[in-house]
Amino acid sequence: MATGNPITVGRIAVGRMLLGAVSLTVLASADAAWAQDAASTASTPNAPSASANEIIVTANKREQSINDVGLSITAQSGEALMERGISSPTDLGKIVPGLTVQPSPFNTPVYTLRGIGFYETTLSASPTVAVYTDEVALPFSATTRGAAFDIQRVEVLKGPQGTLFGQNTTGGAINYVVNKPTEVFDAGLDLSYGRFNEIDTTAFISGPITDGVKARLAVRGVHSDDWQYSYTRDDSLGRKRQLQGRFQLAIEPTSNFRLLLNANGWIDKGDTQAAQLVEDTCAESTAGTCGSPQAAAFRDYPRAPDKARAADWGYGIFGRRPKRDDRFWQLSARADLDLNENLTLTSVTAYSDYKTDSVQDFDGATMFSVDTNTTGFIKDFAQELRLSGKYGALNVIVGGNYNRSRTFDRLFYNFSEGPSANPLYMIPGAPHGELTFNYSRQNVKSYAAFGNVEFELSPQLTLIGGARYTNTKRSFEGCTNDFGGGTATWWNAIFGTNVQPGGCLTFTPTFPVIFDPADFDQLNEDNISWNAGVNYKTDSDMLLYARVSRGYKSGSFPTASVASYSGYTPVKQESVTAYEAGVKAPFGNGLAEISAAAFYYDYKDKQLRGRKPDPVFGTLDGLVQIPKSRVYGFETQIDVRPTDGLRISAGMTYIDTKITEFTGYDALGELHDFAGQKFPYAPAITAIGDAQYDWAVGSANAYIGASVTYNSQTSSALANSNTQYVDRDSRFQIKEYALLDLRAGVKLHDDKIRIGAWVRNVTNTFYWTNIQDNLASISRFTGMPRTYGIQLGWRY
């Protein structure tokens, strides 16, 4: 129960009112609010026809009505995304029930869909939810931050994917469909100015160059002042410095050949977010360093107030400000050749390049405990070749996919003022801590062959089946390094190892387990993912569907600071077998859409960033694997137009996650049987609601709208309230929260000019999206406070 603070009570009440509304309306799937490609029709005061509101998606790699696809999908138009401030993939939780996005200290967002997620920030880690732009994969989560601008629509597919998309995933796929070059000259500008002097500008120009050749150029820039402040001194942090761009060239030399060239990229030189200090960990930790003076300093450090902007940080990496210097660019080419009127050959080729050099401080204090510098790169090449054809009642896709990635991930640590700085702190003359770094170099090659068939037994009944064979080879090189020589002093004293400044730890026979790289520097895996389903369309245009699918996510090695080679052992591939049944039904001649889905996931070998035993520090972060677990739940969504100009949508996902077999270490280093435990980062209830009213004001069109997002309580670690350690484990809880956003504006001159205003997090709700153990402290990452601003838009 939320008590005390009236704002807290109010925002939770808003969330629960939303849940009640969704439950009473009974029923919908994660299918999309009303927006679609022809979103301008939705902004007029006249009620459009059902066909005008039909949402077109490409979930099966061809254009279909969303109501004809037997799969849970959320879709939203680019205009609706802009109106609601959805400017990056990390914002999609505001429109997609069941999706949560966790920020991480290392600039790698973690996507969790229906409880299926992998909180691992190593650059080379394969995600459970893959992100694409126009079916071109952004293969690693760190590269996805700049995907969402100049967007026609976004489609979020729930459940295992792999038989059609380029990457195997266990959770789902996010596909951004970008605006394409136009047949006639077009141009536009969108400008937003908001709190913290944030200026967000997007501009584009598009049109024909010559016969058969069209082009489009779009750019976006974001600039803002600091939004965080130190609660112990006069300092601030949190500025934004982002630049994005995309150039497309569409060439159609003949009637049966089309080529789309795409060059896109982004630069991010903004600050990294500082964390809030919640608690020190030594009171409960098994680490042998907790009697140090450094540990006592953390116990005495003032805790952060419950204010979103308050935080603390230091400058422990060569005096550098916590900021990032990241950049990404990608080149892609899609070629479509119509071999005849029924058969098309498609080639999709892409090369992407990512580089990062960022400084983080996430211990929540000015002391140097987990002050870090992340440097690394990702270079990825992908090629897909497929044939798609329609022969009467049969739709067929067959193809192959090749992917090659090279990754390097290096992490400098300054832990000179943290409890882990010196295991020999009681020995006179022993050093008080060092700067170390660890790295991993992972190269990945994968080959896949896939096919998918849809067969219409009758106009009402369609059978669907698909399969994909994937072979993945991953190599690993990595170690923990000393930087400066001091670490060798105490390391050699304990283990008799040979450590040279700047060199890798060399394990010797005096170490408890002799190091043998051949045991785990290669990870070779293969699998067959598949799906089978049936769609039945009634005479009233209601779709009933059932689907069974299996998806895989490949294994990986961690980037980690370890004292034992076992910290580098990999996790193998995980799998999810998903069972889903649902309904999508229009009512009132298209004035209402109701959909619902129920699902059950049988989860094998779930990958998790957890704790592993360590001979020096008790336990350290590492990759662990849960042999057996499961998820079940249901989704509902309703979209209605009760009167001219008014549209209302509400959606909810409920999940119940459970570990059925796993013994391991909790976030504080204690060994437990976790059978019965819930997944981290998996709130039982996520819900969204949105309403907008459009009406005519003379020759103009005005609008006013509101949206609500609700997430119930969850945990960030294998330590949550369904265990016997409720009081202690509650420190890792991510509490429930509800967010209310408002918007209003007017459109002039046939909607070519837009003037609007917005307020986000209207009630200034204090909430956080992540909380973690840092050896020295437990710290959390807060969500944004109330922000507000104005929007201006112009179209040629």
C-alpha positions in Angstrom: 0.0 0.0 0.0 1.2 3.5 -0.8 0.8 5.7 2.2 2.0 9.1 3.4 3.2 11.2 0.5 0.0 12.4 -1.3 1.9 12.5 -4.7 2.9 8.9 -4.2 -0.6 7.9 -3.3 -2.0 9.9 -6.3 0.3 8.4 -8.9 -0.3 4.8 -7.7 -4.0 5.5 -7.7 -3.8 6.7 -11.3 -2.0 3.4 -12.2 -4.6 1.3 -10.5 -7.5 3.2 -12.0 -5.9 2.5 -15.4 -5.7 -1.2 -14.6 -9.3 -1.2 -13.6 -10.3 0.5 -16.8 -8.3 -2.0 -18.8 -9.9 -5.0 -17.0 -13.4 -3.6 -17.4 -12.9 -3.1 -21.2 -11.8 -6.7 -21.2 -9.5 -7.4 -23.7 -7.0 -6.6 -26.2 -3.6 -7.7 -27.4 -0.6 -5.7 -27.8 -1.7 -4.6 -31.1 -1.1 -0.9 -31.4 -2.9 2.2 -30.7 -4.7 3.9 -33.5 -1.9 5.6 -35.3 -0.7 4.3 -38.7 1.0 5.6 -41.8 -1.9 7.9 -42.8 -1.8 9.4 -39.3 -2.9 12.8 -40.6 -6.4 11.4 -41.0 -6.5 10.7 -37.3 -5.8 14.4 -36.5 -8.9 15.7 -38.2 -12.2 16.2 -36.3 -14.2 14.0 -38.7 -14.5 10.3 -37.7 -12.6 8.3 -40.3 -13.7 5.1 -41.8 -12.5 1.7 -40.7 -10.2 1.4 -43.7 -8.6 4.7 -43.0 -7.6 3.5 -39.6 -6.2 0.1 -40.7 -2.7 -0.5 -39.4 -0.3 -2.0 -41.9 2.7 -4.0 -40.6 5.4 -6.1 -42.1 5.8 -8.8 -39.4 5.8 -11.5 -42.1 8.1 -9.5 -44.4 5.2 -8.4 -46.5 2.6 -5.7 -46.0 -0.5 -7.0 -44.1 -3.2 -5.6 -41.9 -2.3 -6.0 -38.3 -5.6 -7.7 -37.8 -4.6 -10.5 -40.2 -1.4 -11.4 -38.4 -1.7 -14.2 -35.8 0.9 -12.7 -33.5 1.0 -10.2 -30.6 2.2 -6.9 -32.2 2.2 -3.3 -31.0 2.5 -0.7 -33.8 2.6 3.0 -33.7 3.1 5.7 -36.3 6.0 8.1 -36.4 3.7 11.1 -35.9 2.2 9.6 -32.7 5.7 8.8 -31.4 6.7 12.4 -31.9 3.5 13.8 -30.2 4.1 11.5 -27.2 7.8 12.2 -26.9 8.9 8.6 -27.9 12.3 9.6 -29.3 14.4 6.5 -28.7 13.9 2.7 -28.2 14.4 3.2 -24.5 11.0 5.1 -24.4 9.0 2.3 -26.0 7.7 1.1 -22.6 5.3 4.1 -22.8 3.4 2.5 -25.7 4.2 -1.3 -25.4 2.7 -3.2 -22.5 5.0 -5.9 -21.4 8.2 -4.1 -22.5 10.6 -2.6 -20.0 13.9 -1.0 -20.8 16.6 -0.8 -18.1 19.4 1.8 -18.5 22.8 0.5 -17.5 26.0 2.2 -16.3 27.8 1.2 -19.5 25.5 2.9 -22.0 24.0 -0.4 -23.1 20.1 -0.4 -22.8 18.6 -3.8 -21.8 15.2 -4.7 -23.3 12.9 -7.1 -21.5 9.7 -8.3 -23.1 7.1 -10.4 -21.2 9.8 -11.0 -18.6 12.4 -12.3 -21.2 15.5 -10.2 -20.8 19.3 -10.5 -20.3 20.7 -7.8 -18.1 24.3 -8.0 -19.4 26.2 -4.9 -20.5 29.1 -6.6 -22.3 29.2 -5.1 -25.8 29.2 -8.5 -27.5 26.2 -10.0 -25.6 23.4 -11.0 -27.9 20.1 -9.5 -26.7 16.8 -11.3 -26.1 15.0 -8.5 -27.9 16.5 -7.5 -31.2 16.2 -4.1 -32.8 16.0 -3.5 -36.6 15.6 -0.6 -38.9 13.8 -1.7 -42.1 14.7 -5.3 -41.3 18.4 -4.4 -41.0 19.6 -5.7 -37.6 21.3 -3.5 -35.0 23.0 -6.6 -33.7 24.0 -5.4 -30.2 22.0 -3.3 -27.9 24.6 -0.6 -27.5 24.1 0.4 -31.1 20.4 0.9 -30.8 20.3 4.3 -29.0 20.0 6.4 -32.2 17.5 4.3 -34.1 14.3 6.3 -33.6 14.1 9.4 -35.7 12.3 10.3 -39.0 10.2 7.2 -38.4 7.2 6.1 -40.4 6.2 3.5 -37.8 7.5 1.1 -35.2 6.4 -2.5 -34.9 7.1 -4.6 -31.7 6.7 -8.3 -32.1 6.3 -10.4 -29.0 7.5 -13.9 -28.5 10.4 -15.9 -29.9 11.6 -14.6 -33.3 14.0 -16.1 -35.8 12.3 -17.9 -38.6 11.9 -14.6 -40.5 14.2 -12.0 -38.9 18.0 -11.9 -39.1 18.7 -12.7 -35.5 17.5 -15.5 -33.3 15.8 -14.1 -30.2 13.8 -15.5 -27.3 11.9 -12.4 -26.3 10.9 -10.6 -29.4 11.8 -8.0 -32.1 11.5 -4.3 -32.5 11.4 -3.1 -36.2 11.6 0.6 -37.1 10.2 1.4 -40.5 11.9 4.7 -41.5 10.4 7.3 -43.8 11.4 6.7 -47.4 12.4 9.0 -50.3 9.2 10.5 -51.9 8.0 10.8 -55.4 7.5 14.6 -55.1 9.6 17.2 -53.3 8.9 17.3 -49.5 10.6 18.9 -46.6 10.0 19.5 -42.9 11.2 20.7 -39.6 10.3 19.7 -36.0 11.6 21.8 -33.1 11.1 21.1 -29.4 12.3 23.4 -26.5 11.9 22.1 -23.0 13.1 22.1 -19.4 16.8 22.2 -18.8 17.1 24.2 -22.0 16.7 21.1 -24.1 16.5 21.8 -27.8 15.5 18.8 -30.0 15.5 19.5 -33.7 14.7 17.2 -36.6 14.8 18.3 -40.3 14.4 16.4 -43.6 14.3 17.0 -47.3 13.1 14.4 -49.8 12.2 14.1 -53.4 13.2 12.9 -56.9 16.7 13.6 -58.3 16.1 12.2 -61.8 14.0 9.6 -63.5 14.0 6.5 -61.4 16.1 8.0 -58.6 14.8 9.5 -55.3 16.7 10.7 -52.2 16.0 11.6 -48.6 18.2 13.3 -46.0 17.2 13.6 -42.4 19.2 15.0 -39.4 18.4 15.4 -35.7 20.3 17.2 -33.0 19.7 17.3 -29.2 21.3 19.8 -26.9 20.6 20.4 -23.2 22.0 21.7 -19.9 22.7 19.5 -16.8 19.6 18.0 -15.1 21.3 16.3 -12.2 22.9 18.1 -9.2 25.2 17.0 -6.4 23.6 17.0 -2.9 27.0 17.3 -1.1 28.6 20.1 -3.1 28.2 22.6 -5.9 28.3 20.5 -9.1 26.0 19.4 -11.8 25.8 16.7 -14.5 23.5 15.4 -17.2 23.9 17.5 -20.3 22.9 16.1 -23.7 25.0 16.4 -26.9 23.6 14.2 -29.7 23.6 14.3 -33.4 21.9 11.8 -35.8 21.7 11.5 -39.5 20.3 9.3 -42.3 20.7 9.5 -46.1 18.7 7.2 -48.4 18.9 6.8 -52.1 16.1 4.8 -53.9 16.9 3.7 -57.4 14.4 2.0 -59.7 16.1 1.6 -63.1 13.5 -0.9 -64.4 10.0 -1.9 -63.4 11.1 -5.1 -61.8 14.2 -4.0 -59.9 14.5 -1.7 -56.8 17.5 -0.7 -54.9 17.5 1.2 -51.6 20.9 2.5 -50.2 21.0 3.7 -46.6 23.8 5.5 -44.8 23.0 6.4 -41.2 24.7 7.1 -37.9 24.9 9.0 -34.7 27.3 10.7 -32.3 26.7 11.0 -28.5 28.9 13.3 -26.4 26.5 13.8 -23.6 27.0 13.0 -19.9 26.5 9.5 -18.4 23.9 9.4 -15.6 25.1 9.4 -12.0 23.5 7.0 -9.5 22.0 7.6 -6.1 23.6 6.0 -3.0 21.0 3.9 -1.2 23.0 1.7 1.1 26.4 0.3 1.8 26.8 -3.4 1.2 29.4 -4.4 3.8 26.9 -4.9 6.6 25.5 -8.0 4.8 28.4 -8.9 2.5 30.6 -12.0 2.7 33.5 -10.1 1.1 36.7 -10.3 3.2 37.5 -6.5 2.6 34.6 -5.1 4.6 36.6 -4.3 7.7 38.7 -1.7 5.7 38.6 2.0 6.4 37.2 2.5 2.9 34.2 0.4 3.9 33.7 2.5 7.0 33.7 5.6 4.8 30.8 4.3 2.7 28.9 3.5 5.9 29.2 7.1 6.9 28.5 8.7 3.5 25.2 10.7 3.4 22.4 8.8 1.6 20.7 10.4 -1.4 17.4 12.2 -0.8 14.3 10.9 -2.6 14.6 13.4 -5.4 15.1 12.5 -9.0 17.7 15.1 -9.7 19.9 14.5 -6.6 23.0 12.3 -7.1 26.7 12.2 -6.4 29.8 11.3 -8.4 33.5 11.8 -8.5 36.2 12.3 -11.1 38.2 9.1 -10.5 39.3 8.3 -14.1 42.2 10.6 -14.8 40.0 13.5 -13.6 37.6 13.1 -16.4 33.9 14.1 -16.3 31.4 11.3 -16.3 30.5 11.5 -20.0 30.4 9.5 -23.2 32.1 9.9 -26.5 30.3 7.3 -28.6 29.6 7.1 -32.3 27.9 4.7 -34.7 27.5 4.4 -38.4 25.9 1.9 -40.7 25.7 1.3 -44.5 23.0 -0.9 -45.9 21.7 -1.9 -49.3 18.4 -3.6 -50.1 17.8 -4.9 -53.6 14.5 -6.4 -54.8 14.3 -8.2 -58.1 10.9 -9.4 -59.4 11.8 -12.7 -61.2 8.2 -12.9 -62.3 4.8 -11.7 -61.2 4.8 -14.2 -58.3 8.5 -14.5 -57.2 10.9 -11.8 -55.7 14.5 -12.2 -54.9 15.7 -9.9 -52.0 19.2 -9.1 -50.9 19.9 -7.2 -47.7 23.5 -6.2 -47.0 24.7 -4.2 -44.0 27.9 -3.1 -42.4 27.9 -1.3 -39.0 30.7 0.2 -36.9 30.4 1.3 -33.3 33.0 2.9 -31.0 32.7 4.0 -27.4 34.9 5.9 -24.9 32.8 6.7 -21.9 33.4 7.5 -18.2 31.0 6.3 -15.5 30.6 6.7 -11.8 27.8 4.6 -10.4 28.6 4.1 -6.7 26.6 7.2 -5.8 29.5 8.8 -4.0 32.5 11.1 -4.6 34.9 8.4 -3.5 36.7 6.3 -6.1 35.0 2.9 -5.8 33.5 2.0 -9.1 34.7 4.9 -11.2 35.1 3.4 -14.7 36.1 4.1 -18.2 34.6 1.9 -21.0 36.3 1.7 -24.3 35.5 -0.6 -27.1 34.2 -1.2 -30.6 31.8 -3.4 -32.6 32.2 -4.1 -36.3 29.5 -6.1 -37.9 28.7 -7.4 -41.4 25.4 -9.1 -42.3 24.1 -10.6 -45.5 20.6 -12.0 -46.1 19.3 -13.5 -49.3 15.8 -14.7 -49.7 13.1 -15.7 -52.2 9.5 -14.8 -51.5 6.6 -15.8 -53.6 2.8 -16.1 -53.7 1.2 -19.0 -55.6 -2.5 -19.0 -55.2 -3.2 -19.8 -51.6 0.5 -20.3 -50.8 2.9 -17.7 -49.5 6.5 -18.9 -49.2 9.7 -17.4 -48.0 13.1 -19.2 -48.1 16.5 -17.8 -47.5 19.8 -17.7 -45.8 21.6 -15.3 -43.5 25.3 -14.8 -42.7 26.6 -12.6 -39.9 30.2 -11.8 -38.8 31.0 -9.6 -35.8 34.2 -8.4 -34.2 34.0 -6.9 -30.7 36.4 -5.4 -28.2 35.3 -4.3 -24.7 37.7 -2.8 -22.2 36.8 -1.5 -18.8 39.2 0.6 -16.6 38.4 0.5 -12.8 39.5 3.0 -10.2 38.6 1.3 -6.9 41.3 3.0 -4.8 38.8 4.3 -2.2 36.4 1.3 -2.1 36.3 -1.7 0.2 37.7 -3.9 -2.5 40.8 -1.8 -3.0 43.1 -3.8 -0.8 42.6 -7.3 0.6 45.8 -6.8 2.6 44.7 -3.5 4.2 45.8 -4.7 7.6 49.4 -5.3 6.5 51.6 -2.3 7.2 52.9 -0.8 3.9 50.4 -2.5 1.7 48.9 -0.4 -1.1 45.5 1.2 -0.7 44.2 0.4 -4.1 44.8 0.5 -7.8 43.6 1.2 -11.3 43.0 -2.0 -13.1 41.4 -2.9 -16.3 39.8 -6.0 -17.8 38.9 -6.7 -21.4 37.2 -9.2 -23.7 37.7 -9.7 -27.4 34.9 -11.8 -29.0 34.5 -12.7 -32.6 31.2 -14.2 -33.7 30.2 -15.9 -37.0 26.8 -17.3 -37.6 25.1 -19.0 -40.6 21.4 -19.6 -40.9 18.9 -21.0 -43.3 15.2 -20.4 -42.9 11.8 -20.9 -44.5 8.3 -19.9 -43.7 5.0 -21.1 -45.3 1.5 -19.8 -45.1 -1.2 -21.8 -46.7 -4.9 -20.7 -47.0 -7.0 -23.8 -46.7 -10.0 -21.6 -47.2 -10.7 -17.9 -47.1 -11.2 -18.3 -43.4 -8.5 -20.8 -42.4 -4.7 -20.3 -42.8 -2.0 -22.7 -41.6 1.5 -21.3 -40.8 4.8 -23.0 -40.3 8.5 -22.1 -40.4 11.9 -23.2 -39.3 15.4 -21.8 -39.1 18.7 -23.6 -38.6 21.5 -21.5 -37.0 25.1 -22.3 -36.5 27.1 -19.8 -34.3 30.8 -19.8 -33.6 32.1 -17.4 -30.9 35.8 -17.0 -29.9 37.0 -15.3 -26.7 40.1 -13.7 -25.4 40.1 -11.8 -22.1 41.7 -11.2 -18.8 42.0 -8.9 -15.8 45.0 -6.6 -16.0 47.0 -4.5 -13.6 47.5 -0.8 -14.6 50.4 0.7 -12.7 52.0 -2.2 -10.9 50.6 -1.9 -7.4 48.1 -4.7 -7.8 50.9 -7.1 -8.4 52.2 -6.5 -4.9 49.3 -8.0 -3.1 48.2 -10.4 -5.8 51.6 -12.0 -5.8 51.6 -12.1 -2.0 48.4 -14.2 -2.1 48.8 -16.4 -5.1 52.4 -16.2 -6.2 51.3 -15.1 -9.7 53.4 -13.4 -12.3 51.8 -10.0 -13.0 53.6 -7.3 -15.0 52.3 -3.7 -15.1 49.8 -3.6 -18.0 49.9 -7.3 -18.5 47.4 -10.1 -17.9 47.3 -12.2 -14.8 49.1 -15.4 -15.3 47.7 -18.2 -13.1 50.3 -20.6 -11.7 50.0 -24.0 -10.0 49.7 -22.3 -6.6 46.3 -21.1 -7.7 43.4 -23.4 -6.5 42.4 -24.3 -10.0 44.9 -24.3 -12.8 43.9 -22.0 -15.7 43.5 -23.8 -19.1 42.2 -21.4 -21.9 41.3 -24.4 -24.1 38.5 -25.2 -21.7 36.4 -22.2 -22.6 37.8 -19.8 -25.2 35.5 -21.2 -27.9 31.7 -21.5 -27.9 30.3 -23.4 -30.9 26.5 -23.8 -31.0 23.7 -24.7 -33.3 19.9 -25.0 -33.1 16.7 -25.2 -35.0 14.1 -22.6 -34.1 10.6 -23.0 -35.5 7.0 -21.9 -35.3 3.6 -23.4 -36.2 0.2 -21.7 -36.1 -3.3 -21.5 -37.3 -5.4 -18.4 -38.1 -9.2 -18.4 -38.4 -11.1 -15.4 -39.7 -14.8 -15.3 -39.0 -17.4 -13.8 -41.3 -17.5 -10.8 -38.9 -13.8 -10.2 -39.6 -12.7 -11.5 -36.2 -9.3 -13.3 -36.1 -8.8 -16.3 -33.9 -5.2 -17.6 -33.8 -3.0 -20.1 -32.0 0.8 -20.3 -32.3 3.6 -22.5 -30.9 7.2 -21.4 -31.4 10.7 -22.0 -30.2 13.4 -19.5 -30.2 17.1 -19.4 -29.1 19.5 -16.8 -28.0 23.2 -17.6 -28.4 25.6 -17.9 -25.5 28.4 -15.5 -24.7 31.4 -14.7 -22.5 31.4 -11.8 -20.0 33.6 -8.7 -19.7 34.4 -8.9 -16.0 37.0 -8.2 -13.4 37.8 -11.6 -11.9 40.3 -13.2 -9.5 39.6 -16.7 -10.8 39.4 -17.9 -14.3 36.0 -19.3 -13.6 34.6 -15.8 -13.8 35.2 -16.0 -17.5 33.3 -19.2 -18.2 30.5 -18.6 -20.7 26.8 -19.2 -20.7 25.5 -21.5 -23.4 22.5 -20.7 -25.6 19.1 -20.4 -24.0 15.7 -21.4 -25.4 12.1 -20.5 -25.0 9.2 -22.7 -26.2 6.1 -20.4 -26.4 2.4 -21.3 -26.6 0.1 -18.4 -27.5 -3.6 -18.1 -28.4 -5.4 -14.9 -29.1 -8.2 -13.0 -30.7 -8.4 -9.7 -32.7 -11.9 -8.3 -33.3 -13.2 -5.1 -34.8 -16.6 -3.8 -33.6 -19.0 -1.0 -34.7 -17.8 -0.8 -38.3 -14.3 -0.1 -37.2 -15.1 2.2 -34.4 -13.6 -0.2 -31.9 -10.8 -2.8 -31.9 -10.5 -5.3 -29.1 -7.8 -8.0 -28.9 -6.5 -10.4 -26.3 -3.8 -13.1 -26.0 -2.8 -15.7 -23.4 0.6 -17.2 -23.4 2.9 -19.8 -21.7 6.7 -19.9 -22.0 8.8 -22.9 -21.2 12.2 -21.4 -20.5 15.4 -23.5 -20.6 18.9 -22.3 -19.5 18.0 -18.7 -18.9 21.1 -16.5 -19.0 21.6 -14.0 -16.2 24.2 -11.6 -14.9 24.4 -12.9 -11.3 27.1 -13.6 -8.7 29.8 -16.3 -8.7 32.2 -17.4 -6.0 35.6 -15.7 -5.9 38.6 -16.6 -3.8 39.4 -13.0 -2.9 36.2 -11.0 -2.8 33.7 -13.7 -1.7 31.6 -13.3 -4.8 31.8 -11.2 -8.0 29.6 -10.5 -10.9 29.5 -13.2 -13.5 27.2 -14.9 -16.0 25.1 -17.7 -14.6 22.4 -20.0 -16.0 19.0 -21.0 -14.7 18.3 -24.6 -15.9 14.5 -24.4 -15.8 11.9 -21.6 -15.4 8.6 -20.5 -16.9 6.4 -17.5 -17.7 2.7 -17.4 -18.2 0.3 -14.4 -18.6 -2.2 -12.6 -20.7 -2.6 -9.3 -22.6 -5.5 -7.1 -23.4 -5.9 -4.0 -25.5 -8.9 -1.9 -26.6 -9.0 1.0 -29.0 -12.2 2.9 -29.4 -13.6 6.0 -31.1 -16.8 6.7 -29.1 -17.4 10.0 -30.9 -16.2 12.2 -33.6 -12.6 13.3 -33.0 -12.1 11.2 -29.8 -9.9 8.1 -29.6 -9.1 6.1 -26.5 -6.8 3.2 -26.1 -5.8 1.1 -23.1 -3.6 -2.0 -22.8 -2.2 -4.2 -20.2 0.2 -7.2 -19.9 0.1 -9.5 -16.9 3.0 -12.0 -16.4 3.8 -14.5 -13.7 7.5 -15.6 -13.8 9.0 -18.4 -11.8 12.3 -20.1 -11.5 11.7 -23.8 -11.1 15.3 -25.1 -10.8 18.4 -23.1 -9.7 20.8 -22.9 -6.9 23.2 -19.9 -6.9 24.4 -16.8 -5.1 22.2 -13.8 -4.4 23.1 -10.2 -5.0 24.9 -10.1 -1.6 26.9 -13.2 -2.1 24.9 -15.8 -0.2 24.1 -19.2 -1.6 20.4 -20.1 -1.9 18.0 -22.4 -3.7 16.0 -20.0 -5.9 13.2 -22.3 -6.8 10.0 -20.3 -6.7 11.8 -17.0 -7.2 10.5 -14.4 -9.8 12.7 -13.0 -12.6 14.5 -9.7 -12.1 13.3 -6.8 -14.2 9.9 -8.5 -14.8 7.0 -6.5 -13.3 3.8 -8.6 -13.0 1.7 -5.8 -14.5 2.6 -3.2 -17.1 -0.2 -1.0 -18.5 -0.6 1.9 -20.8 -3.5 4.2 -21.6 -3.9 7.1 -24.1 -6.7 9.5 -25.1 -6.8 12.3 -27.6 -9.5 14.6 -28.7 -9.3 16.5 -32.0 -11.7 19.3 -33.0 -12.0 22.1 -35.6 -11.2 25.6 -34.6 -12.1 27.7 -37.7 -9.8 26.5 -40.4 -7.4 24.9 -37.9 -7.5 21.6 -36.1 -6.8 21.5 -32.3 -6.0 18.5 -30.2 -5.5 17.7 -26.5 -4.3 14.4 -25.2 -3.1 12.4 -22.1 -1.2 9.2 -21.6 -0.5 7.0 -18.6 2.2 4.4 -18.0 2.1 2.0 -15.1 4.7 -0.6 -13.9 4.1 -2.8 -10.9 6.9 -3.6 -8.5 9.9 -5.8 -9.5 13.4 -6.5 -8.5 16.8 -5.9 -10.1 18.5 -9.0 -8.8 17.9 -12.6 -7.6 16.8 -11.1 -4.3 13.1 -10.1 -4.2 10.2 -10.3 -1.8 9.0 -13.8 -2.6 12.0 -15.2 -0.7 12.4 -15.6 3.0 14.8 -12.7 3.2 12.2 -10.0 2.6 13.7 -7.2 4.6 17.2 -7.5 3.3 16.2 -8.3 -0.3 13.8 -5.3 -0.4 16.8 -3.1 -1.0 16.9 -4.3 -4.6 13.2 -3.6 -5.3 12.1 -1.4 -8.1 8.9 0.0 -6.7 5.7 0.4 -8.7 5.1 3.7 -10.4 2.6 5.5 -12.7 3.5 8.3 -15.0 1.1 10.8 -16.5 1.9 12.9 -19.6 -0.2 15.6 -21.2 -0.1 17.3 -24.6 -2.1 19.9 -26.5 -1.7 21.9 -29.7 -3.1 23.2 -32.9 -2.5 22.4 -36.6 -2.8 25.1 -39.3 -2.8 25.3 -43.0 -3.9 21.7 -43.8 -1.8 20.4 -40.9 1.4 21.8 -42.5 2.1 23.9 -39.3 1.9 22.5 -35.8 2.2 24.4 -32.5 2.0 22.3 -29.4 3.0 22.0 -25.7 3.7 19.0 -23.5 4.3 18.1 -19.9 5.8 14.7 -19.0 5.6 13.1 -15.6 3.0 15.7 -14.6 2.9 14.7 -11.0 6.7 14.8 -10.7 6.7 11.1 -9.5 9.9 9.9 -8.0 10.8 6.5 -9.3 13.8 4.5 -10.4 14.4 2.0 -13.2 17.4 0.1 -12.0 19.2 -0.6 -8.7 22.4 -2.6 -8.3 25.2 -3.8 -5.9 28.6 -2.3 -6.5 30.7 -4.1 -3.9 30.9 -0.9 -1.9 27.3 0.4 -2.2 23.9 -0.2 -3.5 22.9 2.5 -5.9 19.9 3.3 -8.1 19.2 5.1 -11.4 16.2 7.4 -11.2 13.8 8.3 -13.9 13.4 11.8 -15.2 11.5 14.4 -13.1 8.7 16.6 -14.5 9.7 18.1 -17.8 7.7 20.5 -20.0 8.1 22.3 -23.3 6.7 23.4 -26.6 6.8 21.9 -30.1 6.8 23.5 -33.5 6.4 21.6 -36.7 6.5 22.7 -40.4 5.9 20.7 -43.6 6.4 22.0 -47.1 
